[in-house]
Amino acid sequence: MSTLYVVATPIGNLEDITYRAVRILGEVDVIAAEDTRQSRILLDRYGIKADRLISCRARNESRSAPGIVALLEQGRDVAYISDAGTPGVSDPGARLAAAVREAGFPVIPLPGASAVTALVSVAGFSGKGFVFEGFLSPKTGKRRTRLTELLETGMNVVLYESPYRILRLIEELTELAADRKILIGREITKKFEEFLVGSPAEALAALSTRGTLKGEFAVLIGSG
């Protein structure tokens, strides 16, 4: 039976991809990608032909899903990849997976890179689990309310944040969780990879003097 493969891809370092992922991407009939231009870089790196690429991004995922189901009905295998990391984890892919499964076709995960698990793996924080939220709302009220709710769970919390709002997040943590330890990962697996650990106040002091901040940020807030 035709299959949709949900394939994790590197979050920075292009070597962080599994042998199985490379094989499947080379074997499937069609590769659906969040950004075909971005995906071509990875495919070229591993000698995978990019002439089978189609678009399936956040803005058109609901419209693209029926077309991908139609490809499966024609007997074609399809792989889905997001720009980086694991699809469906703060990336498109959930709607597509649901539509394909509802149509009666198998959805098979090919696990791999994810910024959240990479950050947790090097944290050394106590606690058996964590809450993953991804990106908080940019709206002040909703953002602060949700952050408070997450902190009240008493668990480690993982957030993603853009370079434009990372200082705002840390400022909020100095007010709401001043006594907790946090770990900030920037550009994980990339050339300028960096990890900062300490209190929110210490992190704010370290980052606020740098001027323009660049890169992708993941933040782990300790359970206290």
C-alpha positions as protocol buffer text, in pm:
chain_id: "A"
residue {
  index: 1
  type: MET
  ca { x: 0 y: 0 z: 0 }
}
residue {
  index: 2
  type: SER
  ca { x: 117 y: 351 z: -79 }
}
residue {
  index: 3
  type: THR
  ca { x: 267 y: 525 z: 223 }
}
residue {
  index: 4
  type: LEU
  ca { x: 331 y: 875 z: 355 }
}
residue {
  index: 5
  type: TYR
  ca { x: 670 y: 895 z: 525 }
}
residue {
  index: 6
  type: VAL
  ca { x: 713 y: 1182 z: 772 }
}
residue {
  index: 7
  type: VAL
  ca { x: 1087 y: 1242 z: 762 }
}
residue {
  index: 8
  type: ALA
  ca { x: 1293 y: 1435 z: 1017 }
}
residue {
  index: 9
  type: THR
  ca { x: 1572 y: 1640 z: 861 }
}
residue {
  index: 10
  type: PRO
  ca { x: 1873 y: 1826 z: 1010 }
}
residue {
  index: 11
  type: ILE
  ca { x: 1813 y: 2141 z: 1214 }
}
residue {
  index: 12
  type: GLY
  ca { x: 2145 y: 2286 z: 1104 }
}
residue {
  index: 13
  type: ASN
  ca { x: 2431 y: 2048 z: 1047 }
}
residue {
  index: 14
  type: LEU
  ca { x: 2347 y: 1856 z: 729 }
}
residue {
  index: 15
  type: GLU
  ca { x: 2522 y: 1545 z: 863 }
}
residue {
  index: 16
  type: ASP
  ca { x: 2246 y: 1502 z: 1122 }
}
residue {
  index: 17
  type: ILE
  ca { x: 2025 y: 1280 z: 907 }
}
residue {
  index: 18
  type: THR
  ca { x: 1973 y: 906 z: 931 }
}
residue {
  index: 19
  type: TYR
  ca { x: 2077 y: 650 z: 670 }
}
residue {
  index: 20
  type: ARG
  ca { x: 1713 y: 545 z: 652 }
}
residue {
  index: 21
  type: ALA
  ca { x: 1596 y: 899 z: 581 }
}
residue {
  index: 22
  type: VAL
  ca { x: 1842 y: 937 z: 294 }
}
residue {
  index: 23
  type: ARG
  ca { x: 1735 y: 602 z: 151 }
}
residue {
  index: 24
  type: ILE
  ca { x: 1362 y: 675 z: 172 }
}
residue {
  index: 25
  type: LEU
  ca { x: 1400 y: 1023 z: 23 }
}
residue {
  index: 26
  type: GLY
  ca { x: 1582 y: 865 z: -268 }
}
residue {
  index: 27
  type: GLU
  ca { x: 1321 y: 592 z: -318 }
}
residue {
  index: 28
  type: VAL
  ca { x: 984 y: 765 z: -288 }
}
residue {
  index: 29
  type: ASP
  ca { x: 797 y: 885 z: -594 }
}
residue {
  index: 30
  type: VAL
  ca { x: 726 y: 1235 z: -456 }
}
residue {
  index: 31
  type: ILE
  ca { x: 878 y: 1457 z: -186 }
}
residue {
  index: 32
  type: ALA
  ca { x: 645 y: 1716 z: -34 }
}
residue {
  index: 33
  type: ALA
  ca { x: 836 y: 2000 z: 131 }
}
residue {
  index: 34
  type: GLU
  ca { x: 759 y: 2302 z: 346 }
}
residue {
  index: 35
  type: ASP
  ca { x: 1001 y: 2509 z: 137 }
}
residue {
  index: 36
  type: THR
  ca { x: 1120 y: 2349 z: -185 }
}
residue {
  index: 37
  type: ARG
  ca { x: 1412 y: 2592 z: -219 }
}
residue {
  index: 38
  type: GLN
  ca { x: 1539 y: 2511 z: 130 }
}
residue {
  index: 39
  type: SER
  ca { x: 1492 y: 2138 z: 79 }
}
residue {
  index: 40
  type: ARG
  ca { x: 1693 y: 2136 z: -242 }
}
residue {
  index: 41
  type: ILE
  ca { x: 2003 y: 2223 z: -40 }
}
residue {
  index: 42
  type: LEU
  ca { x: 1967 y: 1904 z: 164 }
}
residue {
  index: 43
  type: LEU
  ca { x: 1872 y: 1687 z: -132 }
}
residue {
  index: 44
  type: ASP
  ca { x: 2166 y: 1812 z: -338 }
}
residue {
  index: 45
  type: ARG
  ca { x: 2399 y: 1736 z: -47 }
}
residue {
  index: 46
  type: TYR
  ca { x: 2299 y: 1367 z: -66 }
}
residue {
  index: 47
  type: GLY
  ca { x: 2263 y: 1337 z: -443 }
}
residue {
  index: 48
  type: ILE
  ca { x: 1884 y: 1301 z: -431 }
}
residue {
  index: 49
  type: LYS
  ca { x: 1703 y: 1424 z: -740 }
}
residue {
  index: 50
  type: ALA
  ca { x: 1491 y: 1730 z: -664 }
}
residue {
  index: 51
  type: ASP
  ca { x: 1266 y: 1702 z: -969 }
}
residue {
  index: 52
  type: ARG
  ca { x: 997 y: 1525 z: -760 }
}
residue {
  index: 53
  type: LEU
  ca { x: 947 y: 1814 z: -516 }
}
residue {
  index: 54
  type: ILE
  ca { x: 605 y: 1966 z: -445 }
}
residue {
  index: 55
  type: SER
  ca { x: 508 y: 2235 z: -194 }
}
residue {
  index: 56
  type: CYS
  ca { x: 320 y: 2170 z: 129 }
}
residue {
  index: 57
  type: ARG
  ca { x: 373 y: 2456 z: 373 }
}
residue {
  index: 58
  type: ALA
  ca { x: 172 y: 2598 z: 662 }
}
residue {
  index: 59
  type: ARG
  ca { x: -32 y: 2835 z: 445 }
}
residue {
  index: 60
  type: ASN
  ca { x: -134 y: 2575 z: 190 }
}
residue {
  index: 61
  type: GLU
  ca { x: -122 y: 2252 z: 392 }
}
residue {
  index: 62
  type: SER
  ca { x: -500 y: 2207 z: 401 }
}
residue {
  index: 63
  type: ARG
  ca { x: -521 y: 2265 z: 26 }
}
residue {
  index: 64
  type: SER
  ca { x: -220 y: 2045 z: -53 }
}
residue {
  index: 65
  type: ALA
  ca { x: -332 y: 1747 z: 154 }
}
residue {
  index: 66
  type: PRO
  ca { x: -606 y: 1629 z: -89 }
}
residue {
  index: 67
  type: GLY
  ca { x: -356 y: 1639 z: -375 }
}
residue {
  index: 68
  type: ILE
  ca { x: -110 y: 1428 z: -178 }
}
residue {
  index: 69
  type: VAL
  ca { x: -387 y: 1182 z: -90 }
}
residue {
  index: 70
  type: ALA
  ca { x: -463 y: 1161 z: -464 }
}
residue {
  index: 71
  type: LEU
  ca { x: -100 y: 1074 z: -531 }
}
residue {
  index: 72
  type: LEU
  ca { x: -121 y: 793 z: -276 }
}
residue {
  index: 73
  type: GLU
  ca { x: -441 y: 670 z: -442 }
}
residue {
  index: 74
  type: GLN
  ca { x: -244 y: 651 z: -767 }
}
residue {
  index: 75
  type: GLY
  ca { x: -1 y: 413 z: -599 }
}
residue {
  index: 76
  type: ARG
  ca { x: 278 y: 662 z: -531 }
}
residue {
  index: 77
  type: ASP
  ca { x: 479 y: 679 z: -212 }
}
residue {
  index: 78
  type: VAL
  ca { x: 530 y: 1027 z: -67 }
}
residue {
  index: 79
  type: ALA
  ca { x: 779 y: 1167 z: 184 }
}
residue {
  index: 80
  type: TYR
  ca { x: 709 y: 1487 z: 375 }
}
residue {
  index: 81
  type: ILE
  ca { x: 987 y: 1711 z: 507 }
}
residue {
  index: 82
  type: SER
  ca { x: 973 y: 2048 z: 680 }
}
residue {
  index: 83
  type: ASP
  ca { x: 1245 y: 2313 z: 659 }
}
residue {
  index: 84
  type: ALA
  ca { x: 1435 y: 2161 z: 952 }
}
residue {
  index: 85
  type: GLY
  ca { x: 1376 y: 1909 z: 1228 }
}
residue {
  index: 86
  type: THR
  ca { x: 1074 y: 1690 z: 1278 }
}
residue {
  index: 87
  type: PRO
  ca { x: 751 y: 1776 z: 1094 }
}
residue {
  index: 88
  type: GLY
  ca { x: 454 y: 1841 z: 1320 }
}
residue {
  index: 89
  type: VAL
  ca { x: 675 y: 1973 z: 1603 }
}
residue {
  index: 90
  type: SER
  ca { x: 625 y: 2351 z: 1567 }
}
residue {
  index: 91
  type: ASP
  ca { x: 632 y: 2281 z: 1192 }
}
residue {
  index: 92
  type: PRO
  ca { x: 365 y: 2191 z: 936 }
}
residue {
  index: 93
  type: GLY
  ca { x: 274 y: 1826 z: 889 }
}
residue {
  index: 94
  type: ALA
  ca { x: -2 y: 1748 z: 1140 }
}
residue {
  index: 95
  type: ARG
  ca { x: -290 y: 1830 z: 905 }
}
residue {
  index: 96
  type: LEU
  ca { x: -133 y: 1629 z: 624 }
}
residue {
  index: 97
  type: ALA
  ca { x: -77 y: 1327 z: 848 }
}
residue {
  index: 98
  type: ALA
  ca { x: -437 y: 1342 z: 970 }
}
residue {
  index: 99
  type: ALA
  ca { x: -578 y: 1367 z: 617 }
}
residue {
  index: 100
  type: VAL
  ca { x: -368 y: 1076 z: 490 }
}
residue {
  index: 101
  type: ARG
  ca { x: -458 y: 853 z: 783 }
}
residue {
  index: 102
  type: GLU
  ca { x: -827 y: 939 z: 744 }
}
residue {
  index: 103
  type: ALA
  ca { x: -802 y: 836 z: 379 }
}
residue {
  index: 104
  type: GLY
  ca { x: -683 y: 494 z: 491 }
}
residue {
  index: 105
  type: PHE
  ca { x: -315 y: 513 z: 407 }
}
residue {
  index: 106
  type: PRO
  ca { x: -30 y: 441 z: 652 }
}
residue {
  index: 107
  type: VAL
  ca { x: 171 y: 731 z: 794 }
}
residue {
  index: 108
  type: ILE
  ca { x: 521 y: 618 z: 892 }
}
residue {
  index: 109
  type: PRO
  ca { x: 759 y: 834 z: 1100 }
}
residue {
  index: 110
  type: LEU
  ca { x: 1131 y: 847 z: 1029 }
}
residue {
  index: 111
  type: PRO
  ca { x: 1264 y: 999 z: 1354 }
}
residue {
  index: 112
  type: GLY
  ca { x: 1564 y: 1224 z: 1376 }
}
residue {
  index: 113
  type: ALA
  ca { x: 1674 y: 1574 z: 1464 }
}
residue {
  index: 114
  type: SER
  ca { x: 1462 y: 1799 z: 1686 }
}
residue {
  index: 115
  type: ALA
  ca { x: 1574 y: 2112 z: 1869 }
}
residue {
  index: 116
  type: VAL
  ca { x: 1363 y: 2030 z: 2174 }
}
residue {
  index: 117
  type: THR
  ca { x: 1518 y: 1688 z: 2236 }
}
residue {
  index: 118
  type: ALA
  ca { x: 1866 y: 1818 z: 2155 }
}
residue {
  index: 119
  type: LEU
  ca { x: 1829 y: 2090 z: 2419 }
}
residue {
  index: 120
  type: VAL
  ca { x: 1686 y: 1857 z: 2685 }
}
residue {
  index: 121
  type: SER
  ca { x: 1961 y: 1601 z: 2624 }
}
residue {
  index: 122
  type: VAL
  ca { x: 2240 y: 1839 z: 2728 }
}
residue {
  index: 123
  type: ALA
  ca { x: 2057 y: 2028 z: 3006 }
}
residue {
  index: 124
  type: GLY
  ca { x: 2128 y: 1803 z: 3302 }
}
residue {
  index: 125
  type: PHE
  ca { x: 1815 y: 1934 z: 3473 }
}
residue {
  index: 126
  type: SER
  ca { x: 1631 y: 1714 z: 3721 }
}
residue {
  index: 127
  type: GLY
  ca { x: 1280 y: 1589 z: 3653 }
}
residue {
  index: 128
  type: LYS
  ca { x: 1138 y: 1292 z: 3465 }
}
residue {
  index: 129
  type: GLY
  ca { x: 955 y: 1487 z: 3197 }
}
residue {
  index: 130
  type: PHE
  ca { x: 897 y: 1823 z: 3038 }
}
residue {
  index: 131
  type: VAL
  ca { x: 624 y: 2032 z: 2880 }
}
residue {
  index: 132
  type: PHE
  ca { x: 690 y: 2144 z: 2524 }
}
residue {
  index: 133
  type: GLU
  ca { x: 503 y: 2456 z: 2412 }
}
residue {
  index: 134
  type: GLY
  ca { x: 692 y: 2577 z: 2108 }
}
residue {
  index: 135
  type: PHE
  ca { x: 636 y: 2945 z: 2031 }
}
residue {
  index: 136
  type: LEU
  ca { x: 431 y: 3158 z: 2269 }
}
residue {
  index: 137
  type: SER
  ca { x: 181 y: 3409 z: 2134 }
}
residue {
  index: 138
  type: PRO
  ca { x: 336 y: 3746 z: 2043 }
}
residue {
  index: 139
  type: LYS
  ca { x: 36 y: 3916 z: 2206 }
}
residue {
  index: 140
  type: THR
  ca { x: 138 y: 4039 z: 2551 }
}
residue {
  index: 141
  type: GLY
  ca { x: -169 y: 3931 z: 2747 }
}
residue {
  index: 142
  type: LYS
  ca { x: -203 y: 3585 z: 2597 }
}
residue {
  index: 143
  type: ARG
  ca { x: 171 y: 3533 z: 2615 }
}
residue {
  index: 144
  type: ARG
  ca { x: 203 y: 3619 z: 2983 }
}
residue {
  index: 145
  type: THR
  ca { x: -106 y: 3417 z: 3079 }
}
residue {
  index: 146
  type: ARG
  ca { x: 18 y: 3106 z: 2901 }
}
residue {
  index: 147
  type: LEU
  ca { x: 371 y: 3142 z: 3038 }
}
residue {
  index: 148
  type: THR
  ca { x: 229 y: 3163 z: 3391 }
}
residue {
  index: 149
  type: GLU
  ca { x: 21 y: 2849 z: 3330 }
}
residue {
  index: 150
  type: LEU
  ca { x: 326 y: 2660 z: 3206 }
}
residue {
  index: 151
  type: LEU
  ca { x: 536 y: 2761 z: 3505 }
}
residue {
  index: 152
  type: GLU
  ca { x: 260 y: 2649 z: 3741 }
}
residue {
  index: 153
  type: THR
  ca { x: 280 y: 2292 z: 3607 }
}
residue {
  index: 154
  type: GLY
  ca { x: 593 y: 2246 z: 3818 }
}
residue {
  index: 155
  type: MET
  ca { x: 767 y: 2071 z: 3528 }
}
residue {
  index: 156
  type: ASN
  ca { x: 1057 y: 2160 z: 3304 }
}
residue {
  index: 157
  type: VAL
  ca { x: 927 y: 2371 z: 3015 }
}
residue {
  index: 158
  type: VAL
  ca { x: 1072 y: 2402 z: 2665 }
}
residue {
  index: 159
  type: LEU
  ca { x: 996 y: 2703 z: 2445 }
}
residue {
  index: 160
  type: TYR
  ca { x: 1111 y: 2821 z: 2105 }
}
residue {
  index: 161
  type: GLU
  ca { x: 1169 y: 3191 z: 2047 }
}
residue {
  index: 162
  type: SER
  ca { x: 1277 y: 3421 z: 1767 }
}
residue {
  index: 163
  type: PRO
  ca { x: 1578 y: 3654 z: 1799 }
}
residue {
  index: 164
  type: TYR
  ca { x: 1334 y: 3946 z: 1793 }
}
residue {
  index: 165
  type: ARG
  ca { x: 1154 y: 3839 z: 2112 }
}
residue {
  index: 166
  type: ILE
  ca { x: 1414 y: 3640 z: 2307 }
}
residue {
  index: 167
  type: LEU
  ca { x: 1505 y: 3932 z: 2537 }
}
residue {
  index: 168
  type: ARG
  ca { x: 1137 y: 3995 z: 2604 }
}
residue {
  index: 169
  type: LEU
  ca { x: 1094 y: 3632 z: 2707 }
}
residue {
  index: 170
  type: ILE
  ca { x: 1390 y: 3642 z: 2944 }
}
residue {
  index: 171
  type: GLU
  ca { x: 1266 y: 3969 z: 3096 }
}
residue {
  index: 172
  type: GLU
  ca { x: 933 y: 3798 z: 3164 }
}
residue {
  index: 173
  type: LEU
  ca { x: 1113 y: 3507 z: 3325 }
}
residue {
  index: 174
  type: THR
  ca { x: 1306 y: 3741 z: 3556 }
}
residue {
  index: 175
  type: GLU
  ca { x: 967 y: 3852 z: 3686 }
}
residue {
  index: 176
  type: LEU
  ca { x: 783 y: 3519 z: 3692 }
}
residue {
  index: 177
  type: ALA
  ca { x: 1058 y: 3263 z: 3754 }
}
residue {
  index: 178
  type: ALA
  ca { x: 1356 y: 3451 z: 3894 }
}
residue {
  index: 179
  type: ASP
  ca { x: 1471 y: 3156 z: 4108 }
}
residue {
  index: 180
  type: ARG
  ca { x: 1465 y: 2896 z: 3831 }
}
residue {
  index: 181
  type: LYS
  ca { x: 1759 y: 2780 z: 3625 }
}
residue {
  index: 182
  type: ILE
  ca { x: 1726 y: 2815 z: 3250 }
}
residue {
  index: 183
  type: LEU
  ca { x: 1925 y: 2680 z: 2955 }
}
residue {
  index: 184
  type: ILE
  ca { x: 1924 y: 2874 z: 2630 }
}
residue {
  index: 185
  type: GLY
  ca { x: 2035 y: 2702 z: 2311 }
}
residue {
  index: 186
  type: ARG
  ca { x: 2117 y: 2921 z: 2012 }
}
residue {
  index: 187
  type: GLU
  ca { x: 2185 y: 2791 z: 1661 }
}
residue {
  index: 188
  type: ILE
  ca { x: 2187 y: 2430 z: 1784 }
}
residue {
  index: 189
  type: THR
  ca { x: 2412 y: 2205 z: 1567 }
}
residue {
  index: 190
  type: LYS
  ca { x: 2516 y: 2503 z: 1350 }
}
residue {
  index: 191
  type: LYS
  ca { x: 2852 y: 2676 z: 1317 }
}
residue {
  index: 192
  type: PHE
  ca { x: 2785 y: 2930 z: 1593 }
}
residue {
  index: 193
  type: GLU
  ca { x: 2611 y: 2690 z: 1832 }
}
residue {
  index: 194
  type: GLU
  ca { x: 2594 y: 2825 z: 2185 }
}
residue {
  index: 195
  type: PHE
  ca { x: 2447 y: 2722 z: 2520 }
}
residue {
  index: 196
  type: LEU
  ca { x: 2391 y: 2961 z: 2812 }
}
residue {
  index: 197
  type: VAL
  ca { x: 2288 y: 2832 z: 3153 }
}
residue {
  index: 198
  type: GLY
  ca { x: 2201 y: 3023 z: 3470 }
}
residue {
  index: 199
  type: SER
  ca { x: 1924 y: 3233 z: 3619 }
}
residue {
  index: 200
  type: PRO
  ca { x: 1702 y: 3449 z: 3396 }
}
residue {
  index: 201
  type: ALA
  ca { x: 1885 y: 3757 z: 3528 }
}
residue {
  index: 202
  type: GLU
  ca { x: 2223 y: 3610 z: 3435 }
}
residue {
  index: 203
  type: ALA
  ca { x: 2099 y: 3517 z: 3087 }
}
residue {
  index: 204
  type: LEU
  ca { x: 1956 y: 3865 z: 3037 }
}
residue {
  index: 205
  type: ALA
  ca { x: 2285 y: 4023 z: 3137 }
}
residue {
  index: 206
  type: ALA
  ca { x: 2473 y: 3799 z: 2894 }
}
residue {
  index: 207
  type: LEU
  ca { x: 2250 y: 3866 z: 2594 }
}
residue {
  index: 208
  type: SER
  ca { x: 2137 y: 4226 z: 2639 }
}
residue {
  index: 209
  type: THR
  ca { x: 2485 y: 4367 z: 2569 }
}
residue {
  index: 210
  type: ARG
  ca { x: 2526 y: 4195 z: 2232 }
}
residue {
  index: 211
  type: GLY
  ca { x: 2331 y: 4437 z: 2016 }
}
residue {
  index: 212
  type: THR
  ca { x: 2144 y: 4265 z: 1733 }
}
residue {
  index: 213
  type: LEU
  ca { x: 2074 y: 3903 z: 1818 }
}
residue {
  index: 214
  type: LYS
  ca { x: 2069 y: 3643 z: 1544 }
}
residue {
  index: 215
  type: GLY
  ca { x: 1978 y: 3278 z: 1517 }
}
residue {
  index: 216
  type: GLU
  ca { x: 1714 y: 3038 z: 1640 }
}
residue {
  index: 217
  type: PHE
  ca { x: 1661 y: 3005 z: 2015 }
}
residue {
  index: 218
  type: ALA
  ca { x: 1532 y: 2718 z: 2228 }
}
residue {
  index: 219
  type: VAL
  ca { x: 1481 y: 2776 z: 2601 }
}
residue {
  index: 220
  type: LEU
  ca { x: 1451 y: 2514 z: 2876 }
}
residue {
  index: 221
  type: ILE
  ca { x: 1308 y: 2647 z: 3203 }
}
residue {
  index: 222
  type: GLY
  ca { x: 1389 y: 2428 z: 3502 }
}
residue {
  index: 223
  type: SER
  ca { x: 1116 y: 2295 z: 3726 }
}
residue {
  index: 224
  type: GLY
  ca { x: 1244 y: 2489 z: 4024 }
}
